[in-house]
Amino acid sequence: MEFVKDELAVKLYPNRAEMGKGAAHDVAECIRKCLKEKEEINMIFAAAPSQNDVLASLLEEPGIEWERINAFHMDEYIGLPENAPQRFAEYLRGAIFSHKPFRSINYMNAAARNAEAECERYTKLLKEHPVDIVCMGIGENGHIAFNDPHVAEFKDKKWVKQVELDLVCRNQQVHDGCFETLEDVPEYALTLTIPALMAADYHFCVVPAPSKAEAVKRTVCGDISEECPATILRTKKGSVLYCDADSSRMLRETME
């Protein structure tokens, strides 16, 4: 099932596997299109269990010249050991970055002694490499990247900033199996802001699982507001939301 709400295309699938394949096909088509127009392109990737299916399927897509793609990630915990498996850099390294010959892979250094200087360094990189494609998800509280509702700003003057994570966001990391207890989840992170994410031309937002049903409904049906940061996607042409049967349950109920 497919429909459009404002500028956001919404695609509903019966299960996670088909959702992942459908999203990966669209991402791959977009990559090929962009590489016909430019010598190299720039992509931002989200790191979360919700991205497992799309990234696995994307690796199988043929005809992608990975050596012409510069890769970035969108957020990172502060305070985890460098080799901690929960670090988003580690997730992306295992899920995609180590499998393909990217032109460059650009990590945030959340262990930097001067967080503000690191934010400025990564901002400079992003502005030197205007982003073409973002592969992203939505949090249980409607966040995109780590822009939780209490820190989300649609007109943020910064492109990268340090944020305090809210309780819903931190609990989600436990629900997802990334941490054993809430006390293990870091309280702070570095994140790309909403203007940095929305500066890209194309957004592919993959959101499976029953825990995301409320966030999906709010994203598609609610007011466009920082109270649900993902609603900003409805203002941007080139944005597509992919859901499975579980995450789209409440949305489908409103349409019946």
Beta strands, then each sheet from edge to edge (+ up, - down):
strand 1: 2-5
strand 2: 8-12
strand 3: 41-45
strand 4: 69-73
strand 5: 75-77
strand 6: 104-106
strand 7: 133-136
strand 8: 160-164
strand 9: 188-192
strand 10: 202-207
strand 11: 239-243
sheet 1: 1+ 2- 11- 10- 7- 3- 4- 6-
sheet 2: 5+ 9- 8+
end
